[in-house]
């Protein structure tokens, strides 16, 4: 998961963005990773102390991830590339929460 995120968020990818086929593949990979990770994080987060800051932050991240999966690319925000990078940043944050719960993505 982290490797896929790194490909999309690599500063060199700004100068040389992935081809259309690569971008489609990477976007689908990130979407798939999010779809796998959300159901792993959410129940683990709910076991944290109720109304704690870590619980609130992780649940907010889960909600954002779900929202990003429902969203569509918008030209104003970079189109397909911007959407893929947005998903990658969300996946990266969700991986952070998952790891803080003692697991490895």
Protein Blocks (a to p, Z undefined) as FASTA:
>chain_A
ZZmmmmmmomklmmmccdfklmmmmmmmmmmmmmmmmmmmmmmmmmpcehiaklmmmmmm
mmmmmmmmmpccdfknopjmlmmmmmmmmmmmmmmmmmmnopaZZ
